[in-house]
Amino acid sequence: MAGLAPTGRPAGIDPGAVSRWFEALCVDFAGPLVFDRIGLGQSNLTYLVRDQDGRRWVLRRPPLGRLLASAHDVAREARILTALEGTAVPTPRVFGLTEDTAVSDVPLLLMEFVDGLVVDTMPIARSLAPERRRAIGLSLPRTLAKIHAVDLEAAGLTGLAGHKPYAQRQLKRWSGQWERSRTRELPALEDLTRRLAAAVPEQRELTLVHGDFHLRNVITAYDSGEVTAALDWELSTLGDPLADMGSLLAYWPEPGEEETGGDFAASVLEGFPDRAELAQVYLTETGRDPAALQFWHVLGLWKVAVIGEGVMRRAIDEPKNKSATGTPTVARIDAIVDKACRIADEAGI
């Protein structure tokens, strides 16, 4: 798995308590266990767990420091991953969830290690042949189509969230997150919030929504480039499926838009399909109406800006939450808001 970033003794993990939890779960391992922080995520923290025989698992916990209510719910993530076992959605298998304070002061999720390539840095993206980049890119909307095709009743997910119109729920939730995590005044974002609220399209269906689907949140096969595991489900809910496609487009800068990608603008490299092709693959797979997609693209960018501000706030409050690549900057967040406003202007929002 790409993106390994050893950190020595892991912050926020008690190795002895976790080892005893492994025993209680009847997980076969040869101690002592070794823990390394992996990935570049700055929401829930992820660790590679290894035993002395080379077996591997993945452990997840909420970030350190002050948390916003419901924003880092690994128990919810465990529920969703368990429900998706046996569906067409590629996900890691769950081995256990604990909320026992004798093990950890926050919930811990233990799951399968899925070997493969995580394209989460520019060096990794640049190392790939254009044909491989294209295969990975085209697999993303196909994977979203699988997520949105999940039978909610069969998977036991009809009660995962409310069934009220999703756009209004998203605007309310993330506006609240902005108010609780912002580090400064940003009138352009607040004006965009009002514009989005006035332009909400009619919701025609309710499906499982990943909530944070993008290139860094999937594992891909070394040979084919196909997505073999979709990760980071803590923001998953029920809603309008086009929201996920809008978010994917929001995380997909094209040449000339590198500033909104921050340290990671892989999609501008040769081989990766452009946003129009990603959208067309998804719409062909699902038969959904493209008319509302511009709204969801703008809302996706708005949400990325709010999330970026929250990451910046957590890094200010607790420096240990910083990943190897640092945190979003004020300049990058402002650039994302400006881009969202330009697309909103073009769409008549």
Secondary structure, 3 states (H helix, E strand, C coil): CCCECCCCCCCCCCHHHHHHHHHHCCCCCCCCCEEEEECCCCCCEEEEEECCCCCEEEEEECCCCCCCCCCCCHHHHHHHHHHHCCCCCCCCCEEEEECCCCCCCCCEEEEECCCCECCCCHHHHHHCCHHHHHHHHHHHHHHHHHHHCCCHHHHCCCCCCCCCCHHHHHHHHHHHHHHHHCCCCCHHHHHHHHHHHHCCCCCCCCEEECCCCCHHHEEECCCCCCEEEECCCCCCEEECCHHHHHHHHHCCCCCCCHHHHCCCCHHHCCCCCCHHHHHHHHHHHHCCCHHHHHHHHHHHHHHHHHHHHHHHHHHHHCHHHCECCECCCHHHHHHHHHHHHHHHHHHCC
